[in-house]
Amino acid sequence: MNSKYEIIIYWSHEDNAYIAEIPELPGAMADGASDQEAFRHAEIVIQEWIETAQNMGRSIPEPRGKLMYV
C-alpha cells in the first residue's frame, strides 16, 4: 500500500518501541521494534481504518500530506 497520509514516527521510552501516528485518521497508531516496522504496521492500520470507516458508512478524510502548523 502506498498511502498519502502523513505518518509521524518517534521513539517512545515508555513503550520501548517506535510509535507511528497517523494524525489525519483519528485514533490511528501503530508501533514496532524498528522505525521501518512501525511504518509497515502504520500502512496496515491505515488500510484497516479506511475499510472500517467504509463498512460503517463514515466519511474518510482526504490525505493532506504534510500538516502545516502555524
mmCIF file of the N, C-alpha and C atoms, coordinates in Angstrom:
data_MODEL
# 
_entry.id   MODEL 
# 
loop_
_atom_site.group_PDB 
_atom_site.id 
_atom_site.type_symbol 
_atom_site.label_atom_id 
_atom_site.label_alt_id 
_atom_site.label_comp_id 
_atom_site.label_asym_id 
_atom_site.label_entity_id 
_atom_site.label_seq_id 
_atom_site.pdbx_PDB_ins_code 
_atom_site.Cartn_x 
_atom_site.Cartn_y 
_atom_site.Cartn_z 
_atom_site.occupancy 
_atom_site.B_iso_or_equiv 
_atom_site.pdbx_formal_charge 
_atom_site.auth_seq_id 
_atom_site.auth_comp_id 
_atom_site.auth_asym_id 
_atom_site.auth_atom_id 
_atom_site.pdbx_PDB_model_num 
ATOM 1   N N  . MET A 1 1  ? 0.848   -1.186 0.000  1.00 0.00 ? 1  MET A N  1 
ATOM 2   C CA . MET A 1 1  ? 0.000   0.000  0.000  1.00 0.00 ? 1  MET A CA 1 
ATOM 3   C C  . MET A 1 1  ? 0.883   1.235  0.000  1.00 0.00 ? 1  MET A C  1 
ATOM 4   N N  . ASN A 1 2  ? 0.490   2.218  -0.768 1.00 0.00 ? 2  ASN A N  1 
ATOM 5   C CA . ASN A 1 2  ? 1.244   3.463  -0.837 1.00 0.00 ? 2  ASN A CA 1 
ATOM 6   C C  . ASN A 1 2  ? 0.292   4.608  -0.510 1.00 0.00 ? 2  ASN A C  1 
ATOM 7   N N  . SER A 1 3  ? 0.040   4.805  0.788  1.00 0.00 ? 3  SER A N  1 
ATOM 8   C CA . SER A 1 3  ? -0.891  5.847  1.191  1.00 0.00 ? 3  SER A CA 1 
ATOM 9   C C  . SER A 1 3  ? -0.221  7.212  1.139  1.00 0.00 ? 3  SER A C  1 
ATOM 10  N N  . LYS A 1 4  ? -1.029  8.228  1.112  1.00 0.00 ? 4  LYS A N  1 
ATOM 11  C CA . LYS A 1 4  ? -0.516  9.588  1.078  1.00 0.00 ? 4  LYS A CA 1 
ATOM 12  C C  . LYS A 1 4  ? -0.783  10.308 2.393  1.00 0.00 ? 4  LYS A C  1 
ATOM 13  N N  . TYR A 1 5  ? -1.167  9.551  3.418  1.00 0.00 ? 5  TYR A N  1 
ATOM 14  C CA . TYR A 1 5  ? -1.390  10.147 4.725  1.00 0.00 ? 5  TYR A CA 1 
ATOM 15  C C  . TYR A 1 5  ? -0.057  10.355 5.428  1.00 0.00 ? 5  TYR A C  1 
ATOM 16  N N  . GLU A 1 6  ? 0.021   11.456 6.160  1.00 0.00 ? 6  GLU A N  1 
ATOM 17  C CA . GLU A 1 6  ? 1.224   11.738 6.935  1.00 0.00 ? 6  GLU A CA 1 
ATOM 18  C C  . GLU A 1 6  ? 1.364   10.698 8.048  1.00 0.00 ? 6  GLU A C  1 
ATOM 19  N N  . ILE A 1 7  ? 2.582   10.193 8.222  1.00 0.00 ? 7  ILE A N  1 
ATOM 20  C CA . ILE A 1 7  ? 2.894   9.258  9.300  1.00 0.00 ? 7  ILE A CA 1 
ATOM 21  C C  . ILE A 1 7  ? 4.046   9.862  10.093 1.00 0.00 ? 7  ILE A C  1 
ATOM 22  N N  . ILE A 1 8  ? 3.833   10.047 11.384 1.00 0.00 ? 8  ILE A N  1 
ATOM 23  C CA . ILE A 1 8  ? 4.869   10.594 12.266 1.00 0.00 ? 8  ILE A CA 1 
ATOM 24  C C  . ILE A 1 8  ? 5.405   9.442  13.102 1.00 0.00 ? 8  ILE A C  1 
ATOM 25  N N  . ILE A 1 9  ? 6.724   9.231  13.030 1.00 0.00 ? 9  ILE A N  1 
ATOM 26  C CA . ILE A 1 9  ? 7.350   8.125  13.756 1.00 0.00 ? 9  ILE A CA 1 
ATOM 27  C C  . ILE A 1 9  ? 8.316   8.693  14.787 1.00 0.00 ? 9  ILE A C  1 
ATOM 28  N N  . TYR A 1 10 ? 8.236   8.161  16.011 1.00 0.00 ? 10 TYR A N  1 
ATOM 29  C CA . TYR A 1 10 ? 9.144   8.596  17.072 1.00 0.00 ? 10 TYR A CA 1 
ATOM 30  C C  . TYR A 1 10 ? 9.384   7.437  18.035 1.00 0.00 ? 10 TYR A C  1 
ATOM 31  N N  . TRP A 1 11 ? 10.463  7.542  18.799 1.00 0.00 ? 11 TRP A N  1 
ATOM 32  C CA . TRP A 1 11 ? 10.792  6.534  19.799 1.00 0.00 ? 11 TRP A CA 1 
ATOM 33  C C  . TRP A 1 11 ? 10.069  6.857  21.097 1.00 0.00 ? 11 TRP A C  1 
ATOM 34  N N  . SER A 1 12 ? 9.460   5.839  21.696 1.00 0.00 ? 12 SER A N  1 
ATOM 35  C CA . SER A 1 12 ? 8.787   6.006  22.978 1.00 0.00 ? 12 SER A CA 1 
ATOM 36  C C  . SER A 1 12 ? 9.537   5.196  24.029 1.00 0.00 ? 12 SER A C  1 
ATOM 37  N N  . HIS A 1 13 ? 10.146  5.900  24.986 1.00 0.00 ? 13 HIS A N  1 
ATOM 38  C CA . HIS A 1 13 ? 10.821  5.208  26.085 1.00 0.00 ? 13 HIS A CA 1 
ATOM 39  C C  . HIS A 1 13 ? 9.806   4.448  26.930 1.00 0.00 ? 13 HIS A C  1 
ATOM 40  N N  . GLU A 1 14 ? 8.634   5.043  27.116 1.00 0.00 ? 14 GLU A N  1 
ATOM 41  C CA . GLU A 1 14 ? 7.586   4.420  27.923 1.00 0.00 ? 14 GLU A CA 1 
ATOM 42  C C  . GLU A 1 14 ? 7.154   3.071  27.348 1.00 0.00 ? 14 GLU A C  1 
ATOM 43  N N  . ASP A 1 15 ? 7.007   3.012  26.019 1.00 0.00 ? 15 ASP A N  1 
ATOM 44  C CA . ASP A 1 15 ? 6.571   1.785  25.354 1.00 0.00 ? 15 ASP A CA 1 
ATOM 45  C C  . ASP A 1 15 ? 7.737   0.909  24.905 1.00 0.00 ? 15 ASP A C  1 
ATOM 46  N N  . ASN A 1 16 ? 8.948   1.464  24.959 1.00 0.00 ? 16 ASN A N  1 
ATOM 47  C CA . ASN A 1 16 ? 10.139  0.767  24.489 1.00 0.00 ? 16 ASN A CA 1 
ATOM 48  C C  . ASN A 1 16 ? 9.953   0.284  23.045 1.00 0.00 ? 16 ASN A C  1 
ATOM 49  N N  . ALA A 1 17 ? 9.427   1.190  22.226 1.00 0.00 ? 17 ALA A N  1 
ATOM 50  C CA . ALA A 1 17 ? 9.134   0.864  20.828 1.00 0.00 ? 17 ALA A CA 1 
ATOM 51  C C  . ALA A 1 17 ? 9.038   2.156  20.024 1.00 0.00 ? 17 ALA A C  1 
ATOM 52  N N  . TYR A 1 18 ? 9.129   2.003  18.705 1.00 0.00 ? 18 TYR A N  1 
ATOM 53  C CA . TYR A 1 18 ? 8.847   3.130  17.817 1.00 0.00 ? 18 TYR A CA 1 
ATOM 54  C C  . TYR A 1 18 ? 7.337   3.230  17.669 1.00 0.00 ? 18 TYR A C  1 
ATOM 55  N N  . ILE A 1 19 ? 6.824   4.438  17.714 1.00 0.00 ? 19 ILE A N  1 
ATOM 56  C CA . ILE A 1 19 ? 5.395   4.702  17.571 1.00 0.00 ? 19 ILE A CA 1 
ATOM 57  C C  . ILE A 1 19 ? 5.181   5.434  16.253 1.00 0.00 ? 19 ILE A C  1 
ATOM 58  N N  . ALA A 1 20 ? 4.168   5.017  15.516 1.00 0.00 ? 20 ALA A N  1 
ATOM 59  C CA . ALA A 1 20 ? 3.785   5.676  14.264 1.00 0.00 ? 20 ALA A CA 1 
ATOM 60  C C  . ALA A 1 20 ? 2.369   6.208  14.433 1.00 0.00 ? 20 ALA A C  1 
ATOM 61  N N  . GLU A 1 21 ? 2.222   7.510  14.320 1.00 0.00 ? 21 GLU A N  1 
ATOM 62  C CA . GLU A 1 21 ? 0.905   8.144  14.416 1.00 0.00 ? 21 GLU A CA 1 
ATOM 63  C C  . GLU A 1 21 ? 0.473   8.615  13.040 1.00 0.00 ? 21 GLU A C  1 
ATOM 64  N N  . ILE A 1 22 ? -0.816  8.483  12.763 1.00 0.00 ? 22 ILE A N  1 
ATOM 65  C CA . ILE A 1 22 ? -1.402  8.982  11.516 1.00 0.00 ? 22 ILE A CA 1 
ATOM 66  C C  . ILE A 1 22 ? -2.409  10.048 11.928 1.00 0.00 ? 22 ILE A C  1 
ATOM 67  N N  . PRO A 1 23 ? -1.969  11.310 12.032 1.00 0.00 ? 23 PRO A N  1 
ATOM 68  C CA . PRO A 1 23 ? -2.809  12.366 12.615 1.00 0.00 ? 23 PRO A CA 1 
ATOM 69  C C  . PRO A 1 23 ? -4.123  12.629 11.884 1.00 0.00 ? 23 PRO A C  1 
ATOM 70  N N  . GLU A 1 24 ? -4.173  12.364 10.589 1.00 0.00 ? 24 GLU A N  1 
ATOM 71  C CA . GLU A 1 24 ? -5.384  12.665 9.826  1.00 0.00 ? 24 GLU A CA 1 
ATOM 72  C C  . GLU A 1 24 ? -6.494  11.637 10.043 1.00 0.00 ? 24 GLU A C  1 
ATOM 73  N N  . LEU A 1 25 ? -6.144  10.487 10.632 1.00 0.00 ? 25 LEU A N  1 
ATOM 74  C CA . LEU A 1 25 ? -7.124  9.440  10.895 1.00 0.00 ? 25 LEU A CA 1 
ATOM 75  C C  . LEU A 1 25 ? -7.236  9.269  12.409 1.00 0.00 ? 25 LEU A C  1 
ATOM 76  N N  . PRO A 1 26 ? -8.273  9.800  13.015 1.00 0.00 ? 26 PRO A N  1 
ATOM 77  C CA . PRO A 1 26 ? -8.405  9.792  14.472 1.00 0.00 ? 26 PRO A CA 1 
ATOM 78  C C  . PRO A 1 26 ? -8.197  8.400  15.085 1.00 0.00 ? 26 PRO A C  1 
ATOM 79  N N  . GLY A 1 27 ? -7.296  8.349  16.059 1.00 0.00 ? 27 GLY A N  1 
ATOM 80  C CA . GLY A 1 27 ? -7.031  7.120  16.777 1.00 0.00 ? 27 GLY A CA 1 
ATOM 81  C C  . GLY A 1 27 ? -6.096  6.152  16.078 1.00 0.00 ? 27 GLY A C  1 
ATOM 82  N N  . ALA A 1 28 ? -5.648  6.487  14.886 1.00 0.00 ? 28 ALA A N  1 
ATOM 83  C CA . ALA A 1 28 ? -4.800  5.566  14.117 1.00 0.00 ? 28 ALA A CA 1 
ATOM 84  C C  . ALA A 1 28 ? -3.348  5.670  14.564 1.00 0.00 ? 28 ALA A C  1 
ATOM 85  N N  . MET A 1 29 ? -2.842  4.562  15.117 1.00 0.00 ? 29 MET A N  1 
ATOM 86  C CA . MET A 1 29 ? -1.457  4.481  15.584 1.00 0.00 ? 29 MET A CA 1 
ATOM 87  C C  . MET A 1 29 ? -0.966  3.054  15.381 1.00 0.00 ? 29 MET A C  1 
ATOM 88  N N  . ALA A 1 30 ? 0.353   2.911  15.338 1.00 0.00 ? 30 ALA A N  1 
ATOM 89  C CA . ALA A 1 30 ? 0.974   1.594  15.257 1.00 0.00 ? 30 ALA A CA 1 
ATOM 90  C C  . ALA A 1 30 ? 2.296   1.663  15.994 1.00 0.00 ? 30 ALA A C  1 
ATOM 91  N N  . ASP A 1 31 ? 2.908   0.507  16.188 1.00 0.00 ? 31 ASP A N  1 
ATOM 92  C CA . ASP A 1 31 ? 4.228   0.503  16.812 1.00 0.00 ? 31 ASP A CA 1 
ATOM 93  C C  . ASP A 1 31 ? 5.084   -0.571 16.165 1.00 0.00 ? 31 ASP A C  1 
ATOM 94  N N  . GLY A 1 32 ? 6.358   -0.587 16.551 1.00 0.00 ? 32 GLY A N  1 
ATOM 95  C CA . GLY A 1 32 ? 7.266   -1.594 16.033 1.00 0.00 ? 32 GLY A CA 1 
ATOM 96  C C  . GLY A 1 32 ? 8.603   -1.518 16.722 1.00 0.00 ? 32 GLY A C  1 
ATOM 97  N N  . ALA A 1 33 ? 9.378   -2.578 16.580 1.00 0.00 ? 33 ALA A N  1 
ATOM 98  C CA . ALA A 1 33 ? 10.710  -2.635 17.178 1.00 0.00 ? 33 ALA A CA 1 
ATOM 99  C C  . ALA A 1 33 ? 11.698  -1.747 16.441 1.00 0.00 ? 33 ALA A C  1 
ATOM 100 N N  . SER A 1 34 ? 11.411  -1.425 15.182 1.00 0.00 ? 34 SER A N  1 
ATOM 101 C CA . SER A 1 34 ? 12.247  -0.513 14.401 1.00 0.00 ? 34 SER A CA 1 
ATOM 102 C C  . SER A 1 34 ? 11.338  0.526  13.755 1.00 0.00 ? 34 SER A C  1 
ATOM 103 N N  . ASP A 1 35 ? 11.940  1.598  13.254 1.00 0.00 ? 35 ASP A N  1 
ATOM 104 C CA . ASP A 1 35 ? 11.118  2.609  12.590 1.00 0.00 ? 35 ASP A CA 1 
ATOM 105 C C  . ASP A 1 35 ? 10.483  2.044  11.318 1.00 0.00 ? 35 ASP A C  1 
ATOM 106 N N  . GLN A 1 36 ? 11.198  1.156  10.625 1.00 0.00 ? 36 GLN A N  1 
ATOM 107 C CA . GLN A 1 36 ? 10.654  0.544  9.411  1.00 0.00 ? 36 GLN A CA 1 
ATOM 108 C C  . GLN A 1 36 ? 9.462   -0.355 9.736  1.00 0.00 ? 36 GLN A C  1 
ATOM 109 N N  . GLU A 1 37 ? 9.572   -1.103 10.835 1.00 0.00 ? 37 GLU A N  1 
ATOM 110 C CA . GLU A 1 37 ? 8.469   -1.968 11.240 1.00 0.00 ? 37 GLU A CA 1 
ATOM 111 C C  . GLU A 1 37 ? 7.256   -1.135 11.646 1.00 0.00 ? 37 GLU A C  1 
ATOM 112 N N  . ALA A 1 38 ? 7.473   -0.052 12.380 1.00 0.00 ? 38 ALA A N  1 
ATOM 113 C CA . ALA A 1 38 ? 6.371   0.833  12.759 1.00 0.00 ? 38 ALA A CA 1 
ATOM 114 C C  . ALA A 1 38 ? 5.696   1.405  11.519 1.00 0.00 ? 38 ALA A C  1 
ATOM 115 N N  . PHE A 1 39 ? 6.489   1.762  10.519 1.00 0.00 ? 39 PHE A N  1 
ATOM 116 C CA . PHE A 1 39 ? 5.935   2.299  9.273  1.00 0.00 ? 39 PHE A CA 1 
ATOM 117 C C  . PHE A 1 39 ? 5.086   1.243  8.570  1.00 0.00 ? 39 PHE A C  1 
ATOM 118 N N  . ARG A 1 40 ? 5.596   0.020  8.468  1.00 0.00 ? 40 ARG A N  1 
ATOM 119 C CA . ARG A 1 40 ? 4.830   -1.055 7.824  1.00 0.00 ? 40 ARG A CA 1 
ATOM 120 C C  . ARG A 1 40 ? 3.517   -1.304 8.560  1.00 0.00 ? 40 ARG A C  1 
ATOM 121 N N  . HIS A 1 41 ? 3.585   -1.307 9.881  1.00 0.00 ? 41 HIS A N  1 
ATOM 122 C CA . HIS A 1 41 ? 2.368   -1.510 10.666 1.00 0.00 ? 41 HIS A CA 1 
ATOM 123 C C  . HIS A 1 41 ? 1.389   -0.352 10.471 1.00 0.00 ? 41 HIS A C  1 
ATOM 124 N N  . ALA A 1 42 ? 1.910   0.864  10.349 1.00 0.00 ? 42 ALA A N  1 
ATOM 125 C CA . ALA A 1 42 ? 1.051   2.033  10.119 1.00 0.00 ? 42 ALA A CA 1 
ATOM 126 C C  . ALA A 1 42 ? 0.323   1.915  8.785  1.00 0.00 ? 42 ALA A C  1 
ATOM 127 N N  . GLU A 1 43 ? 0.997   1.412  7.766  1.00 0.00 ? 43 GLU A N  1 
ATOM 128 C CA . GLU A 1 43 ? 0.353   1.221  6.465  1.00 0.00 ? 43 GLU A CA 1 
ATOM 129 C C  . GLU A 1 43 ? -0.832  0.254  6.592  1.00 0.00 ? 43 GLU A C  1 
ATOM 130 N N  . ILE A 1 44 ? -0.672  -0.795 7.388  1.00 0.00 ? 44 ILE A N  1 
ATOM 131 C CA . ILE A 1 44 ? -1.753  -1.756 7.613  1.00 0.00 ? 44 ILE A CA 1 
ATOM 132 C C  . ILE A 1 44 ? -2.901  -1.089 8.372  1.00 0.00 ? 44 ILE A C  1 
ATOM 133 N N  . VAL A 1 45 ? -2.554  -0.305 9.396  1.00 0.00 ? 45 VAL A N  1 
ATOM 134 C CA . VAL A 1 45 ? -3.574  0.394  10.187 1.00 0.00 ? 45 VAL A CA 1 
ATOM 135 C C  . VAL A 1 45 ? -4.370  1.353  9.308  1.00 0.00 ? 45 VAL A C  1 
ATOM 136 N N  . ILE A 1 46 ? -3.699  2.054  8.415  1.00 0.00 ? 46 ILE A N  1 
ATOM 137 C CA . ILE A 1 46 ? -4.390  2.978  7.506  1.00 0.00 ? 46 ILE A CA 1 
ATOM 138 C C  . ILE A 1 46 ? -5.413  2.216  6.667  1.00 0.00 ? 46 ILE A C  1 
ATOM 139 N N  . GLN A 1 47 ? -4.991  1.103  6.087  1.00 0.00 ? 47 GLN A N  1 
ATOM 140 C CA . GLN A 1 47 ? -5.890  0.308  5.257  1.00 0.00 ? 47 GLN A CA 1 
ATOM 141 C C  . GLN A 1 47 ? -7.081  -0.185 6.076  1.00 0.00 ? 47 GLN A C  1 
ATOM 142 N N  . GLU A 1 48 ? -6.823  -0.688 7.275  1.00 0.00 ? 48 GLU A N  1 
ATOM 143 C CA . GLU A 1 48 ? -7.902  -1.192 8.123  1.00 0.00 ? 48 GLU A CA 1 
ATOM 144 C C  . GLU A 1 48 ? -8.824  -0.073 8.592  1.00 0.00 ? 48 GLU A C  1 
ATOM 145 N N  . TRP A 1 49 ? -8.255  1.099  8.892  1.00 0.00 ? 49 TRP A N  1 
ATOM 146 C CA . TRP A 1 49 ? -9.056  2.251  9.322  1.00 0.00 ? 49 TRP A CA 1 
ATOM 147 C C  . TRP A 1 49 ? -10.025 2.639  8.208  1.00 0.00 ? 49 TRP A C  1 
ATOM 148 N N  . ILE A 1 50 ? -9.519  2.704  6.977  1.00 0.00 ? 50 ILE A N  1 
ATOM 149 C CA . ILE A 1 50 ? -10.353 3.089  5.827  1.00 0.00 ? 50 ILE A CA 1 
ATOM 150 C C  . ILE A 1 50 ? -11.442 2.039  5.589  1.00 0.00 ? 50 ILE A C  1 
ATOM 151 N N  . GLU A 1 51 ? -11.080 0.761  5.627  1.00 0.00 ? 51 GLU A N  1 
ATOM 152 C CA . GLU A 1 51 ? -12.061 -0.305 5.421  1.00 0.00 ? 51 GLU A CA 1 
ATOM 153 C C  . GLU A 1 51 ? -13.163 -0.254 6.480  1.00 0.00 ? 51 GLU A C  1 
ATOM 154 N N  . THR A 1 52 ? -12.773 -0.039 7.734  1.00 0.00 ? 52 THR A N  1 
ATOM 155 C CA . THR A 1 52 ? -13.755 0.035  8.815  1.00 0.00 ? 52 THR A CA 1 
ATOM 156 C C  . THR A 1 52 ? -14.684 1.233  8.622  1.00 0.00 ? 52 THR A C  1 
ATOM 157 N N  . ALA A 1 53 ? -14.119 2.382  8.279  1.00 0.00 ? 53 ALA A N  1 
ATOM 158 C CA . ALA A 1 53 ? -14.935 3.582  8.044  1.00 0.00 ? 53 ALA A CA 1 
ATOM 159 C C  . ALA A 1 53 ? -15.919 3.344  6.904  1.00 0.00 ? 53 ALA A C  1 
ATOM 160 N N  . GLN A 1 54 ? -15.461 2.713  5.832  1.00 0.00 ? 54 GLN A N  1 
ATOM 161 C CA . GLN A 1 54 ? -16.349 2.422  4.702  1.00 0.00 ? 54 GLN A CA 1 
ATOM 162 C C  . GLN A 1 54 ? -17.486 1.496  5.126  1.00 0.00 ? 54 GLN A C  1 
ATOM 163 N N  . ASN A 1 55 ? -17.151 0.448  5.880  1.00 0.00 ? 55 ASN A N  1 
ATOM 164 C CA . ASN A 1 55 ? -18.169 -0.508 6.334  1.00 0.00 ? 55 ASN A CA 1 
ATOM 165 C C  . ASN A 1 55 ? -19.191 0.133  7.255  1.00 0.00 ? 55 ASN A C  1 
ATOM 166 N N  . MET A 1 56 ? -18.788 1.176  7.979  1.00 0.00 ? 56 MET A N  1 
ATOM 167 C CA . MET A 1 56 ? -19.679 1.857  8.908  1.00 0.00 ? 56 MET A CA 1 
ATOM 168 C C  . MET A 1 56 ? -20.384 3.047  8.259  1.00 0.00 ? 56 MET A C  1 
ATOM 169 N N  . GLY A 1 57 ? -20.075 3.314  6.993  1.00 0.00 ? 57 GLY A N  1 
ATOM 170 C CA . GLY A 1 57 ? -20.688 4.430  6.286  1.00 0.00 ? 57 GLY A CA 1 
ATOM 171 C C  . GLY A 1 57 ? -20.165 5.787  6.711  1.00 0.00 ? 57 GLY A C  1 
ATOM 172 N N  . ARG A 1 58 ? -18.977 5.813  7.283  1.00 0.00 ? 58 ARG A N  1 
ATOM 173 C CA . ARG A 1 58 ? -18.393 7.078  7.738  1.00 0.00 ? 58 ARG A CA 1 
ATOM 174 C C  . ARG A 1 58 ? -17.525 7.693  6.643  1.00 0.00 ? 58 ARG A C  1 
ATOM 175 N N  . SER A 1 59 ? -17.341 8.993  6.730  1.00 0.00 ? 59 SER A N  1 
ATOM 176 C CA . SER A 1 59 ? -16.512 9.679  5.745  1.00 0.00 ? 59 SER A CA 1 
ATOM 177 C C  . SER A 1 59 ? -15.033 9.393  6.003  1.00 0.00 ? 59 SER A C  1 
ATOM 178 N N  . ILE A 1 60 ? -14.268 9.432  4.926  1.00 0.00 ? 60 ILE A N  1 
ATOM 179 C CA . ILE A 1 60 ? -12.837 9.180  5.001  1.00 0.00 ? 60 ILE A CA 1 
ATOM 180 C C  . ILE A 1 60 ? -12.120 10.469 4.619  1.00 0.00 ? 60 ILE A C  1 
ATOM 181 N N  . PRO A 1 61 ? -11.282 10.986 5.509  1.00 0.00 ? 61 PRO A N  1 
ATOM 182 C CA . PRO A 1 61 ? -10.583 12.236 5.205  1.00 0.00 ? 61 PRO A CA 1 
ATOM 183 C C  . PRO A 1 61 ? -9.669  12.089 3.988  1.00 0.00 ? 61 PRO A C  1 
ATOM 184 N N  . GLU A 1 62 ? -9.640  13.119 3.179  1.00 0.00 ? 62 GLU A N  1 
ATOM 185 C CA . GLU A 1 62 ? -8.698  13.149 2.063  1.00 0.00 ? 62 GLU A CA 1 
ATOM 186 C C  . GLU A 1 62 ? -7.295  13.361 2.626  1.00 0.00 ? 62 GLU A C  1 
ATOM 187 N N  . PRO A 1 63 ? -6.302  12.647 2.098  1.00 0.00 ? 63 PRO A N  1 
ATOM 188 C CA . PRO A 1 63 ? -4.931  12.873 2.578  1.00 0.00 ? 63 PRO A CA 1 
ATOM 189 C C  . PRO A 1 63 ? -4.487  14.300 2.264  1.00 0.00 ? 63 PRO A C  1 
ATOM 190 N N  . ARG A 1 64 ? -3.944  14.963 3.263  1.00 0.00 ? 64 ARG A N  1 
ATOM 191 C CA . ARG A 1 64 ? -3.437  16.321 3.064  1.00 0.00 ? 64 ARG A CA 1 
ATOM 192 C C  . ARG A 1 64 ? -1.922  16.326 2.957  1.00 0.00 ? 64 ARG A C  1 
ATOM 193 N N  . GLY A 1 65 ? -1.289  15.195 3.268  1.00 0.00 ? 65 GLY A N  1 
ATOM 194 C CA . GLY A 1 65 ? 0.161   15.160 3.262  1.00 0.00 ? 65 GLY A CA 1 
ATOM 195 C C  . GLY A 1 65 ? 0.695   15.846 4.490  1.00 0.00 ? 65 GLY A C  1 
ATOM 196 N N  . LYS A 1 66 ? 1.804   16.501 4.366  1.00 0.00 ? 66 LYS A N  1 
ATOM 197 C CA . LYS A 1 66 ? 2.443   17.153 5.496  1.00 0.00 ? 66 LYS A CA 1 
ATOM 198 C C  . LYS A 1 66 ? 1.542   18.241 6.079  1.00 0.00 ? 66 LYS A C  1 
ATOM 199 N N  . LEU A 1 67 ? 1.280   18.122 7.375  1.00 0.00 ? 67 LEU A N  1 
ATOM 200 C CA . LEU A 1 67 ? 0.445   19.126 8.022  1.00 0.00 ? 67 LEU A CA 1 
ATOM 201 C C  . LEU A 1 67 ? 1.247   20.393 8.272  1.00 0.00 ? 67 LEU A C  1 
ATOM 202 N N  . MET A 1 68 ? 0.599   21.497 8.136  1.00 0.00 ? 68 MET A N  1 
ATOM 203 C CA . MET A 1 68 ? 1.269   22.783 8.342  1.00 0.00 ? 68 MET A CA 1 
ATOM 204 C C  . MET A 1 68 ? 0.788   23.367 9.670  1.00 0.00 ? 68 MET A C  1 
ATOM 205 N N  . TYR A 1 69 ? 1.731   23.619 10.560 1.00 0.00 ? 69 TYR A N  1 
ATOM 206 C CA . TYR A 1 69 ? 1.399   24.196 11.850 1.00 0.00 ? 69 TYR A CA 1 
ATOM 207 C C  . TYR A 1 69 ? 1.772   25.658 11.857 1.00 0.00 ? 69 TYR A C  1 
ATOM 208 N N  . VAL A 1 70 ? 0.869   26.484 12.380 1.00 0.00 ? 70 VAL A N  1 
ATOM 209 C CA . VAL A 1 70 ? 1.106   27.925 12.433 1.00 0.00 ? 70 VAL A CA 1 
ATOM 210 C C  . VAL A 1 70 ? 1.488   28.331 13.818 1.00 0.00 ? 70 VAL A C  1 
# 
